[in-house]
């Protein structure tokens, strides 16, 4: 299971006019085992794209459980959806089971809000669980870096 960390990278960015430099902070998502690994991975991933000094200004664990990719999308949307579960604990003391709604966070890549909704529904069409969408919000995340598998790591080291 993926362990997602939100990483913020701060650096001086040349503006589109080509004459001025502005300090910016950009947000990325990294799959890592620890805060230390997340920081190392974001430095590794972003260093080729940044000239000059930069710093990782924040690393925080997220509760994102799944990511739905769509290569045609250029934005990331956070979908909070609620799944209905049955709590059997009250039945142990002679009371009827209780229905509970559990929140799940999923990140969806899409071009716009409607695309995010469509992609989410397409990916969820085979699920047998009852669910409701509580929220869909556009995020500041610019890119997502899943964990590299062994063959990708070997190719990167050569």
GIJOGI-V246898 format. One record per pair of residues at least 12 apart in sequence whose ideal C-beta (glycine too) atoms are under 8 Angstrom apart, sorted by the first residue. I is the first residue (numbers start at 1). J is the second residue. D is the distance in whole Angstrom. If there is no record, write none. Layout:
i=<I,I>
j=<J,J>
d=<D,D>
This chain:
i=<1,2,2,2,2,2,2,2,3,3,3,3,4,4,4,4,4,4,4,4,5,5,5,5,5,5,5,5,5,5,6,6,6,6,6,6,6,6,6,7,7,7,7,7,7,7,7,7,7,8,8,8,8,8,8,8,8,9,9,9,9,9,9,9,9,9,9,9,10,10,10,10,10,10,10,11,11,11,11,11,11,11,12,12,12,25,26,26,27,27,27,27,28,28,28,28,28,28,28,28,29,29,29,29,29,29,29,29,29,30,30,30,30,31,31,31,32,35,35,38,39,39,41,42,42,42,43,45,45,62,63,64,64,64,64,65,65,65,66,66,66,67,67,67,67,67,67,68,68,68,68,68,68,68,69,69,70,70,70,70,70,71,72,73,73,73,73,73,73,73,74,75,75,75,75,75,75,75,76,76,76,76,76,76,76,76,77,77,77,77,77,77,77,77,77,77,78,78,78,78,78,78,78,78,79,79,79,79,79,79,79,79,79,80,80,80,80,80,80,80,81,81,81,81,81,81,81,81,82,82,82,82,82,82,82,82,83,83,83,83,83,83,84,84,84,84,84,84,84,85,85,85,85,86,86,86,87,87,101,103,104,106,107,107,107,108,108,108,109,113,113,116,117,117,120,120>
j=<65,31,64,65,66,67,146,147,31,32,33,61,29,30,31,61,62,64,67,107,29,30,31,32,35,38,59,60,61,62,27,28,29,58,59,60,61,62,141,27,28,29,30,38,39,42,56,58,59,25,26,27,28,56,57,58,59,25,26,27,28,42,46,50,54,55,56,57,23,24,25,54,55,56,57,23,24,50,52,53,54,55,24,52,53,57,140,142,139,140,141,142,42,45,46,141,142,143,144,145,62,64,67,76,107,141,143,144,145,42,45,144,145,145,146,147,147,59,61,59,56,59,145,56,59,145,56,143,145,105,105,78,105,106,107,104,105,106,104,106,107,106,107,108,109,144,146,106,107,108,109,119,120,123,109,144,108,109,110,115,119,109,111,108,109,110,111,115,116,119,111,109,110,111,112,116,138,139,107,108,109,138,139,141,142,144,107,108,109,110,113,116,136,137,138,139,105,106,107,108,135,136,137,139,105,106,107,108,116,120,133,135,136,103,104,105,133,134,135,136,103,104,106,120,131,132,133,134,101,102,103,104,131,132,133,134,101,102,104,129,130,131,99,100,101,102,129,130,131,99,100,101,102,98,99,100,99,100,132,134,131,120,139,141,144,120,123,136,144,136,138,136,133,136,133,136>
d=<8,5,8,8,8,8,7,7,6,6,6,8,6,7,6,8,5,5,8,8,7,5,8,6,7,4,6,7,6,7,6,8,6,8,7,5,8,5,7,7,5,7,5,6,7,4,6,7,5,5,7,5,8,7,5,4,8,7,5,8,7,6,5,8,6,7,6,7,7,7,5,6,5,8,4,7,7,5,7,7,4,7,8,6,7,6,8,5,7,5,5,6,6,7,7,7,6,5,7,7,7,7,8,8,7,5,7,4,7,5,7,8,5,7,5,4,7,5,8,5,5,5,6,6,8,7,6,8,5,7,5,7,5,7,5,6,6,7,8,5,8,7,5,8,8,6,8,6,7,5,7,6,6,5,5,8,7,5,6,7,5,8,6,8,4,4,5,6,8,7,6,7,6,7,7,8,6,8,6,7,6,8,5,4,8,7,7,5,8,6,7,4,6,7,6,7,6,8,6,8,8,7,5,5,7,5,8,6,7,5,6,7,5,6,7,6,8,5,4,8,7,5,7,8,5,7,5,6,4,7,6,7,6,5,8,5,7,5,6,5,7,5,6,7,6,8,7,5,7,7,5,8,5,7,6,7,8,5,8,7,8,7,7,7,7,5,8,8,8,6,7,6,8,6,7,8>
